[in-house]
Amino acid sequence: MHQIESVKPHQQSLILRYADGAEFVVDMAQVIAQGGVYAPLADPVFFAQVQVGRRGRFLAWPDELEFCADALRLQGQATISSAS
């Protein structure tokens, strides 16, 4: 079980730092392009409201839109600083 320590939104990506020190960049463009329940993420103001959920186990936006920490790590790309 991975735990997110911090999140920083950048355009349509998220920069995540996990409790083990690893950093990942997750491109959310494909999710946003799906529309539907994910449509609000296309609004930069809404996207910037992302918060780390309880115990770092998920990311959350208003209206109960959530993404699992483990799934985000699997789909993310490790940053150079965390790869060393």
C-alpha distances in whole Angstrom, upper triangle without the diagonal:
4,7,10,13,16,17,21,22,25,27,25,22,19,19,15,14,11,10,11,14,14,15,16,18,18,21,21,25,25,23,25,28,27,29,29,26,25,28,28,26,29,30,29,30,27,25,25,24,20,18,15,14,13,11,10,8,11,14,17,21,24,25,21,20,16,14,10,8,7,10,12,10,12,15,16,18,17,20,22,22,18,19,21
4,7,10,12,14,17,19,22,24,22,19,16,15,11,10,7,7,8,11,10,12,12,15,15,19,19,23,23,21,24,27,26,27,28,25,23,27,26,23,26,28,27,27,25,22,22,22,18,16,12,12,12,10,8,7,9,12,16,19,22,24,20,19,15,13,9,6,6,9,10,8,10,13,13,15,14,17,19,18,15,16,19
4,6,9,11,15,17,20,23,21,18,15,14,10,9,6,6,8,10,10,12,12,15,15,19,19,23,23,21,23,27,26,27,28,25,23,26,25,22,25,26,25,25,23,20,20,19,15,13,9,10,10,7,5,5,8,10,14,17,20,22,19,18,14,12,10,6,8,11,11,10,13,15,14,16,15,17,20,18,15,18,20
4,6,8,11,14,17,19,18,15,12,10,7,6,4,6,9,9,10,9,10,12,13,16,17,20,21,20,21,24,25,25,26,23,21,24,22,20,23,23,22,22,20,17,16,16,12,10,7,8,10,8,4,6,7,8,12,15,18,20,18,16,13,11,10,6,9,12,10,9,13,14,13,15,14,15,18,16,14,17,19
4,7,11,14,17,20,20,17,13,11,8,6,5,5,9,9,10,10,12,14,15,18,19,22,24,22,23,27,27,28,28,25,23,26,24,21,24,24,22,22,20,18,16,16,13,10,7,10,10,9,6,9,10,10,13,16,19,22,20,19,16,14,13,10,13,15,13,12,16,17,15,17,15,15,18,16,14,17,19
4,7,10,13,17,17,14,10,8,6,5,7,9,12,10,11,10,11,12,13,16,17,20,22,21,21,25,25,26,27,24,21,23,21,18,21,21,19,18,17,15,13,13,10,8,7,10,12,11,8,11,11,10,12,14,17,20,19,17,15,14,14,11,14,16,13,13,17,17,15,16,15,14,17,15,14,18,20
4,7,10,13,13,10,6,6,5,7,9,12,14,13,12,10,10,10,10,13,13,16,19,17,18,21,22,22,24,21,18,20,18,15,17,17,15,15,14,12,10,10,8,7,7,10,13,13,10,12,11,8,11,12,15,18,17,15,13,12,13,11,14,15,11,12,16,15,13,14,14,14,17,16,15,18,20
4,6,10,11,9,6,5,7,9,12,15,17,15,14,11,11,10,11,12,13,15,18,17,17,20,22,22,24,22,18,20,18,14,16,16,13,13,13,10,8,10,8,9,10,14,17,17,14,16,14,11,13,13,16,19,19,17,15,15,16,14,17,17,14,14,18,16,14,15,15,14,17,16,16,19,21
4,7,7,6,5,6,9,12,15,18,20,18,17,13,12,10,10,10,10,12,15,15,14,17,19,19,21,19,16,16,14,11,12,12,9,10,10,7,6,9,7,10,12,15,18,19,16,17,15,11,12,12,15,18,18,15,15,14,16,15,18,17,14,15,18,16,14,15,16,15,18,18,18,21,23
4,6,5,6,7,11,14,17,20,22,19,18,14,12,9,10,9,10,11,15,15,14,16,19,19,22,21,17,17,16,12,12,12,9,11,12,9,8,12,11,14,15,19,22,23,19,21,18,15,16,15,18,21,21,18,18,17,19,18,20,19,15,17,19,16,14,14,15,14,17,18,18,20,23
4,6,8,10,14,17,20,24,25,23,21,17,15,12,11,9,9,9,13,13,12,14,17,17,20,19,15,15,14,10,10,10,7,10,11,8,9,12,12,16,18,21,24,25,22,23,20,16,17,16,18,20,21,18,18,17,20,20,22,20,17,18,20,17,15,16,18,17,20,21,21,23,26
4,7,10,13,17,19,23,24,23,20,17,14,10,9,6,6,6,9,10,8,11,13,14,17,16,12,12,12,8,8,10,8,11,11,8,10,13,12,15,17,19,23,24,21,21,18,15,15,14,17,19,19,16,16,15,17,17,19,17,14,16,17,14,13,14,17,16,20,21,21,22,26
4,7,10,13,16,19,21,19,16,13,10,7,5,4,5,7,10,11,10,13,15,16,19,18,14,15,14,11,11,13,11,13,13,9,10,13,11,14,15,18,21,22,18,18,16,13,14,14,18,20,19,16,15,13,15,15,16,15,11,13,15,12,10,11,13,13,16,17,17,19,22
4,6,10,12,16,17,16,14,10,8,6,5,7,7,10,13,12,13,16,17,18,20,18,15,16,15,12,13,14,12,14,13,9,10,12,9,11,12,14,18,18,15,15,13,10,12,13,16,19,18,15,13,12,13,12,14,13,9,11,13,11,9,11,12,12,15,16,15,17,20
4,7,10,14,15,12,11,7,6,5,7,9,11,14,16,16,16,19,21,22,24,22,19,20,19,15,17,18,15,17,16,13,12,14,11,12,12,15,18,18,14,15,14,12,14,15,19,22,20,18,16,14,14,12,14,14,10,11,14,12,9,10,10,9,12,12,12,14,17
4,6,10,11,10,8,5,5,6,8,11,12,16,18,17,18,21,22,23,24,22,19,21,20,17,19,20,18,19,18,14,13,14,11,11,10,13,15,14,11,12,11,10,13,15,19,21,19,17,15,12,12,9,12,12,9,8,12,12,9,10,9,10,13,12,11,14,16
4,7,8,6,6,4,7,9,11,15,16,20,21,20,22,25,26,27,28,26,23,25,24,20,23,23,21,21,21,18,16,17,14,13,11,13,15,14,10,12,12,12,15,18,21,24,22,20,17,15,14,10,12,14,11,10,13,14,11,12,10,10,13,11,9,13,15
4,5,5,5,6,8,11,13,16,18,21,23,21,23,26,27,28,29,26,24,26,25,22,25,26,23,24,23,20,19,19,15,14,11,13,14,11,8,10,11,12,16,18,22,24,22,20,17,14,13,9,10,13,11,9,12,14,12,13,11,12,14,13,10,13,15
4,5,7,9,12,15,17,20,21,25,26,25,26,30,30,31,32,29,27,30,28,25,28,29,27,27,25,23,21,21,18,15,12,13,13,10,8,11,13,14,17,21,24,26,23,22,19,17,15,11,12,15,14,12,15,17,15,16,14,15,17,15,12,15,16
4,6,9,12,15,17,21,23,26,27,26,28,31,31,33,34,31,29,32,31,27,30,31,29,29,28,25,24,24,21,19,16,17,17,14,12,13,15,17,21,24,27,29,27,25,22,19,17,13,13,16,15,12,15,17,15,15,13,14,15,13,10,12,13
4,7,10,13,16,19,22,25,26,26,27,30,31,32,34,31,29,31,30,27,29,29,27,28,27,24,22,23,20,18,16,18,18,16,13,15,17,17,21,23,27,29,27,25,22,20,18,14,15,17,15,12,16,17,15,14,11,11,12,9,7,10,11
4,7,10,13,16,19,22,23,23,25,27,28,30,31,29,26,29,28,25,27,28,26,27,26,22,22,22,19,18,16,18,19,17,14,15,16,16,20,23,26,29,26,24,21,18,16,13,13,15,13,10,12,14,11,10,7,8,10,8,5,8,10
4,7,10,13,16,19,20,20,22,24,26,27,29,27,24,26,25,22,23,24,22,23,23,19,18,20,17,16,14,17,19,17,14,15,15,15,18,20,24,27,25,22,19,17,16,12,13,14,11,9,12,12,9,8,6,6,8,7,5,8,11
4,6,10,12,15,17,17,18,21,22,24,26,24,21,23,23,19,21,22,20,22,21,17,17,19,16,16,14,17,19,18,14,15,14,14,17,19,23,25,23,20,17,14,14,11,12,12,9,7,9,9,5,5,4,5,9,10,8,10,13
4,6,9,12,14,14,16,18,19,21,23,22,19,20,20,16,18,19,17,19,19,15,15,17,14,16,15,18,21,20,16,17,15,14,17,18,21,24,22,19,17,14,15,12,13,13,9,9,11,9,5,5,6,7,10,12,11,12,16
4,6,9,11,11,12,15,16,18,20,19,15,17,17,14,15,17,16,18,17,13,14,16,13,15,14,17,20,20,16,16,13,12,15,16,19,21,20,16,14,11,12,11,12,10,7,8,9,7,4,6,9,10,14,15,14,15,19
4,6,8,9,10,11,13,15,18,17,14,15,16,12,13,15,14,17,16,12,14,16,14,17,17,19,22,23,19,19,16,14,16,16,20,21,20,17,15,13,15,14,15,13,10,11,12,8,7,9,12,13,16,18,17,18,21
4,6,5,6,9,10,12,14,14,10,12,12,9,10,12,12,15,13,10,13,14,12,15,16,18,21,22,19,18,15,13,14,14,17,18,17,13,13,11,13,14,15,12,10,12,13,10,9,12,15,16,19,21,20,21,25
4,5,5,6,9,10,14,14,10,11,12,9,9,12,12,15,14,11,14,16,15,18,20,21,25,26,23,22,19,16,17,16,19,20,19,16,16,14,17,18,19,16,13,16,16,12,12,14,17,18,21,23,23,24,27
4,5,5,7,9,12,13,10,11,13,11,11,14,15,18,17,14,17,19,17,20,21,22,26,27,23,22,19,17,18,17,20,20,20,16,16,14,16,18,18,15,13,16,15,11,13,15,18,20,23,25,24,25,28
4,5,5,8,10,10,7,9,11,9,10,13,14,17,15,12,16,17,15,18,18,19,23,24,21,19,16,14,15,14,17,17,16,12,12,11,14,16,16,13,12,15,15,11,13,16,19,21,24,26,25,25,29
4,5,6,9,9,6,6,8,6,6,10,11,14,12,10,14,15,14,17,19,20,24,25,22,21,18,15,15,13,15,16,16,12,13,13,16,18,19,16,14,18,18,15,15,18,21,22,26,27,26,27,31
4,5,9,11,8,8,11,9,8,12,14,17,15,13,17,19,18,21,23,24,27,29,26,24,21,19,18,17,19,19,19,15,17,16,19,21,22,18,17,20,20,16,17,19,23,24,27,29,28,29,33
4,6,8,7,7,11,10,10,14,16,19,16,15,19,20,19,21,23,23,26,28,26,24,20,19,18,17,18,17,17,14,15,15,18,20,21,17,17,20,19,16,18,21,24,26,29,31,30,30,34
4,6,5,4,8,9,8,12,14,16,14,14,17,18,18,21,23,23,26,28,26,24,21,18,17,15,16,15,16,13,15,15,19,21,23,19,19,22,22,19,20,23,26,28,31,33,32,33,36
4,5,5,8,10,11,13,16,18,15,15,19,19,18,21,23,22,25,28,26,24,20,18,17,15,15,13,14,12,14,15,19,22,23,20,20,23,23,21,22,25,28,30,34,35,34,35,38
4,6,7,9,11,13,16,16,13,13,17,16,15,18,19,19,22,24,22,21,17,15,13,12,12,10,10,8,11,12,16,19,21,18,18,21,22,19,21,24,27,29,32,33,32,33,37
4,6,6,8,10,13,14,11,10,14,14,13,16,18,18,21,23,21,20,16,14,12,10,12,11,11,8,10,11,15,17,19,16,15,19,19,17,18,21,24,25,29,30,29,30,34
4,5,6,8,11,13,10,10,14,14,14,18,20,21,24,26,24,23,19,16,15,12,13,12,13,11,13,15,18,21,22,20,18,22,22,20,20,23,26,27,31,32,31,32,36
4,5,6,9,9,7,8,11,11,12,15,18,18,22,25,22,22,18,15,13,10,10,10,12,9,12,14,18,20,23,20,19,22,23,21,21,24,26,27,30,31,30,32,36
4,5,7,9,6,5,9,10,10,13,16,17,21,23,20,20,16,13,11,9,10,11,12,9,11,12,16,18,20,18,16,19,20,17,17,20,22,23,27,27,27,29,32
4,6,9,8,7,10,12,13,16,19,21,24,26,24,23,19,16,15,12,14,15,16,13,15,16,19,21,23,20,18,21,22,19,19,21,24,24,27,28,28,30,33
4,5,5,6,9,10,12,16,19,21,24,27,24,24,20,17,15,12,13,14,16,14,16,17,21,22,25,23,20,23,25,22,21,23,26,25,29,29,29,31,34
4,5,5,6,9,11,14,18,20,23,26,23,23,20,16,15,12,13,16,17,15,17,17,21,21,24,22,19,22,24,21,20,22,24,23,26,27,27,29,32
4,6,5,7,10,13,17,19,22,25,22,23,20,16,14,11,12,14,16,15,17,18,21,22,25,24,21,24,26,24,22,24,26,25,28,28,28,31,34
4,5,5,8,11,15,16,20,22,20,21,17,13,11,8,8,11,13,11,13,15,18,20,23,21,19,22,24,22,21,23,25,25,28,28,28,30,33
4,5,6,10,13,15,19,21,18,19,15,11,10,8,10,12,13,11,12,13,16,17,20,18,16,18,21,18,17,19,21,21,25,25,24,27,30
4,5,9,12,15,18,20,17,19,16,12,11,9,11,14,15,13,14,15,18,17,21,20,17,19,22,20,18,20,21,21,24,24,24,26,29
4,6,10,12,16,18,16,17,14,10,8,6,7,11,12,11,12,14,16,17,20,20,17,20,22,21,20,22,23,23,26,26,25,28,30
4,7,9,13,15,12,13,10,7,6,5,8,11,11,9,9,10,13,13,17,16,14,16,19,18,16,19,20,20,24,23,22,25,28
4,6,9,12,9,11,9,6,5,6,9,12,11,11,10,11,12,12,16,16,14,16,19,19,17,20,20,21,24,23,22,25,27
4,7,8,6,8,6,5,6,9,12,15,13,12,10,10,10,9,13,14,12,14,17,17,16,19,19,19,23,21,20,23,25
4,6,5,6,5,5,6,9,11,13,11,11,8,9,9,9,13,14,13,15,18,18,18,21,21,22,26,24,22,25,27
4,5,6,7,9,9,13,14,16,13,14,11,12,11,11,14,16,16,17,20,21,21,23,23,24,27,26,24,26,29
4,5,8,10,12,16,18,19,16,17,14,13,12,10,13,16,15,16,19,20,20,22,22,23,26,24,21,24,26
4,6,8,10,14,16,18,16,15,12,11,9,7,10,13,12,12,16,17,16,19,18,19,22,21,18,21,23
4,7,10,14,16,18,14,14,10,9,6,5,8,10,10,11,14,15,15,18,18,20,23,22,20,22,24
4,7,10,13,14,11,10,7,5,4,5,8,9,9,11,13,14,14,17,18,20,23,23,20,22,25
4,7,11,12,10,8,5,5,7,7,11,11,9,12,14,14,14,17,18,19,23,22,20,23,26
4,7,9,7,6,4,7,9,10,14,14,12,15,18,17,17,20,21,22,26,25,24,26,29
4,6,6,5,6,9,12,14,17,16,15,18,20,19,19,22,23,24,27,27,26,28,31
4,5,6,9,12,15,17,20,20,18,21,24,22,22,25,27,28,31,31,30,32,35
4,6,9,13,16,18,21,20,19,23,24,23,24,27,29,30,34,34,32,34,37
4,6,10,12,15,18,17,17,20,22,21,22,25,27,28,32,32,30,32,35
4,7,11,13,16,14,14,17,19,18,19,22,24,25,29,29,28,30,33
4,7,10,12,11,11,14,16,15,16,20,21,23,27,27,25,27,30
4,7,9,7,7,10,12,11,12,16,18,20,24,24,22,23,27
4,6,5,6,9,10,11,12,16,17,19,23,23,20,22,25
4,6,5,6,9,10,10,14,14,16,20,19,17,18,21
4,5,5,6,9,10,13,13,16,20,20,17,18,21
4,5,5,6,9,12,14,17,20,21,18,19,22
4,5,5,6,10,11,14,17,18,16,17,20
4,6,5,8,8,12,15,15,12,13,17
4,6,8,10,13,16,17,15,14,18
4,7,10,13,16,18,15,15,19
4,6,9,13,14,12,13,16
4,6,9,12,10,10,14
4,7,8,6,6,10
4,5,5,6,9
4,6,5,7
4,6,6
4,6
4
